[in-house]
Amino acid sequence: MLELVFPIGLAAIKLIASTFVVERIQVRVEYESVNRILRSFTAQIVKSLVNIVLLVAAVYGSGRFLSRRMSILFICSVYMASVIEGVARLLRAMPDIVSLLFTHRGNPRSYLRERIRRDVYTRLAYNEARSSLVKRLFKRLLLHSNEQIALEVAQKAVSSVWSRVIGRFVATVTALTVYIVLFRLIVAPYLVTGHTHLRSGRHCSTRLPSPLIISSGPPSSSTSTLSGSSCSNKWHAAYPRRYPRSGN
């Protein structure tokens, strides 16, 4: 009977101590996880709004302060910078997207649970590596392993964290979908091509006369003159104050 007192008492102490540690870690992990996720969602929405404001300002404001060529260059530069920034964001998030879609089969709660477990385990292992030998022996004797503590914290914290971020998660996904589908694929190309007239090379290029037309005189340049005049008229119509028509 006495042989069972020490193992049973040690197991009970280990269970109580581990439960206390898990609860303390859970409170801190929930607070930090919610704040980190909300900041990430807010940053994505703010970046999208900044891209929209910069492109609209470049399209409608650059023509009143810059020359025609510099305005076209500025608009195209802003547009390409926003495209590159969006591609960079996508590449940075690609590991998480792949993990969510394939490893966790599109289940955000499963992905969040694994992320919390990994973060808690990394922090516990880091703190254990920096602690002294006596503390490590005491921890191994009276507490569960780092893997088990991290798993318990993740299982208990995921429900609370998910319930507090689900609304912002849906709003962010909806906003990013509208931004990509509506603005990035439809509105932005329309604004750029509509104000720079760079849809294709034939709009403002010099056209040579057809070789089938036989003429005794020199080749006519009316085609190129009309083409350049058409593009110039469109640009002056967009910015009548900054670019007054010459020849009046």
C-alpha positions in Angstrom: 0.0 0.0 0.0 2.8 2.4 0.8 4.4 1.7 -2.5 1.4 3.2 -4.3 1.2 6.4 -2.2 4.2 8.1 -3.8 3.3 7.4 -7.5 -0.3 8.3 -7.0 0.5 11.5 -5.0 3.1 12.4 -7.7 0.6 11.9 -10.5 -2.0 14.0 -8.7 0.5 16.8 -8.1 1.6 16.6 -11.7 -2.0 16.8 -12.9 -2.9 19.7 -10.7 0.3 21.6 -11.5 -0.1 21.0 -15.3 -3.7 22.1 -15.2 -2.7 25.3 -13.5 0.0 26.0 -16.0 -2.3 25.3 -18.9 -4.9 27.7 -17.7 -2.4 30.5 -17.2 -0.9 29.9 -20.6 -4.4 29.7 -22.2 -5.4 33.1 -20.9 -2.3 34.7 -22.3 -2.4 32.8 -25.6 -6.1 33.8 -26.2 -5.3 37.5 -25.7 -2.2 37.5 -27.9 -3.8 35.3 -30.6 -6.9 37.5 -30.9 -4.9 40.7 -31.0 -2.5 39.3 -33.6 -5.3 38.0 -35.8 -7.3 41.2 -35.6 -4.2 43.3 -36.4 -3.5 41.1 -39.4 -7.1 41.5 -40.8 -7.0 45.2 -40.2 -3.6 45.5 -42.0 -5.0 43.7 -45.1 -8.0 46.0 -45.3 -5.9 49.1 -44.8 -3.4 48.1 -47.5 -6.2 47.5 -50.0 -7.7 50.9 -49.2 -4.4 52.6 -49.6 -3.9 50.9 -53.0 -7.3 52.2 -54.1 -6.7 55.7 -52.9 -3.3 56.0 -54.5 -4.4 54.7 -57.9 -7.5 56.9 -58.0 -5.4 60.0 -57.0 -2.8 59.2 -59.6 -5.4 58.8 -62.3 -7.4 61.9 -61.6 -4.7 64.2 -60.2 -1.5 63.6 -62.0 -2.7 65.1 -65.3 -3.2 68.5 -63.7 0.4 68.8 -62.4 2.5 66.8 -64.8 3.1 66.7 -68.5 1.3 64.1 -70.6 4.2 61.7 -70.8 5.1 62.0 -67.1 1.5 61.6 -66.1 1.2 58.4 -68.1 4.5 57.2 -66.5 3.3 58.1 -63.0 -0.1 56.3 -63.4 1.5 53.2 -64.9 4.1 53.2 -62.1 1.5 53.4 -59.4 -0.5 50.7 -61.0 2.5 48.3 -61.4 3.6 49.1 -57.8 0.2 48.0 -56.5 0.3 44.9 -58.6 3.7 44.0 -57.3 2.7 44.6 -53.7 -0.4 42.4 -54.1 1.8 39.6 -55.6 4.3 39.9 -52.8 1.4 39.7 -50.2 0.1 36.6 -52.0 3.5 34.9 -52.0 4.1 35.7 -48.3 0.7 34.1 -47.5 1.1 31.2 -49.8 2.4 28.7 -47.1 -0.5 29.5 -44.9 -3.0 29.2 -47.8 -1.5 25.9 -48.9 -1.6 24.6 -45.3 -5.3 25.8 -44.8 -6.5 24.3 -48.1 -4.6 21.0 -48.3 -3.3 20.1 -44.8 -6.4 21.2 -42.9 -8.9 20.7 -45.9 -10.2 24.3 -45.7 -11.1 24.1 -42.0 -10.0 27.4 -40.3 -10.5 26.0 -36.8 -8.1 23.2 -37.4 -5.6 25.6 -38.9 -5.9 27.9 -35.9 -5.6 25.0 -33.5 -2.4 23.8 -35.1 -1.0 27.4 -35.2 -1.6 27.9 -31.5 -0.1 24.5 -30.7 3.0 25.3 -32.7 3.4 28.8 -31.1 3.0 27.5 -27.6 5.4 24.6 -28.1 8.0 26.9 -29.6 7.8 29.3 -26.7 7.9 26.5 -24.1 10.9 24.9 -25.7 12.7 28.3 -25.9 12.1 29.0 -22.2 13.2 25.5 -21.3 16.4 25.8 -23.2 17.2 29.1 -21.4 16.4 27.7 -17.9 18.8 26.0 -15.5 19.3 22.3 -15.1 17.5 22.3 -11.8 14.4 24.0 -13.3 14.3 21.6 -16.2 14.5 18.6 -13.8 11.7 20.1 -11.6 9.6 20.7 -14.7 10.0 17.2 -16.0 9.1 15.8 -12.6 6.0 17.8 -11.8 4.7 18.9 -15.2 3.6 17.3 -18.4 5.8 17.4 -21.5 5.9 20.5 -23.7 4.0 18.7 -26.5 1.2 17.7 -24.2 0.9 21.2 -22.6 0.8 22.9 -26.0 -1.8 20.5 -27.3 -4.1 21.1 -24.3 -3.7 24.8 -24.5 -4.6 24.7 -28.3 -7.6 22.5 -27.7 -9.0 24.8 -25.0 -8.1 28.1 -26.5 -9.3 27.6 -30.1 -13.0 27.9 -29.4 -12.6 31.1 -27.5 -10.3 32.6 -30.1 -12.4 31.6 -33.1 -15.6 33.0 -31.6 -13.9 36.4 -31.1 -12.4 36.6 -34.6 -15.1 34.9 -36.8 -16.8 38.2 -37.5 -13.7 40.0 -38.6 -12.6 37.0 -40.6 -15.8 36.9 -42.6 -15.6 40.7 -43.2 -11.9 40.6 -44.3 -12.5 37.7 -46.7 -15.5 39.5 -48.2 -13.6 42.8 -48.5 -10.6 41.1 -50.1 -12.8 39.2 -52.5 -14.5 42.4 -53.6 -11.2 44.2 -53.9 -9.6 41.5 -56.1 -12.6 40.7 -58.3 -14.2 44.2 -58.6 -11.4 46.7 -58.3 -8.2 44.8 -59.2 -9.6 42.9 -62.2 -12.2 45.4 -63.5 -12.0 48.9 -62.2 -8.3 49.4 -62.0 -7.5 48.3 -65.6 -10.4 50.4 -66.9 -9.1 53.5 -65.0 -5.6 53.1 -66.3 -6.4 52.3 -69.9 -9.2 54.9 -70.0 -6.9 57.8 -69.0 -3.7 56.7 -70.7 -5.2 55.2 -73.9 -2.7 52.4 -73.8 -5.1 49.6 -74.6 -3.0 48.6 -77.7 -0.3 50.1 -79.9 -2.7 50.9 -82.8 -4.5 53.8 -81.0 -1.6 56.3 -81.0 0.9 54.8 -83.4 1.8 56.0 -86.9 0.1 54.0 -89.6 1.8 53.5 -92.9 -0.3 53.7 -96.1 -1.5 50.4 -97.5 0.8 48.9 -100.2 -2.3 48.2 -102.3 -3.0 51.9 -102.8 -1.2 53.2 -105.9 -0.4 56.9 -105.9 1.9 59.0 -107.9 2.5 61.5 -105.1 4.3 61.0 -101.8 2.7 58.8 -99.1 0.0 60.6 -97.3 0.5 61.3 -93.6 -3.2 62.0 -92.9 -3.6 58.6 -91.1 -0.9 59.3 -88.5 -2.0 62.9 -88.1 -5.6 61.9 -87.4 -4.5 59.2 -85.0 -2.3 61.5 -83.0 -5.0 64.2 -83.1 -7.6 61.7 -81.8 -5.4 60.7 -78.9 -4.5 64.3 -78.2 -8.2 65.3 -78.2 -9.0 62.5 -75.8 -6.3 63.6 -73.4 -7.3 67.3 -73.6 -10.9 66.3 -72.9 -9.8 64.5 -69.7 -7.6 67.4 -68.6 -8.9 70.7 -70.2 -7.3 73.1 -67.7 -3.7 71.7 -67.6 -3.4 71.0 -71.4 -5.0 73.8 -73.5 -5.2 73.1 -77.2 -2.7 74.8 -79.3 -3.5 76.7 -82.5 -6.4 78.7 -81.3 
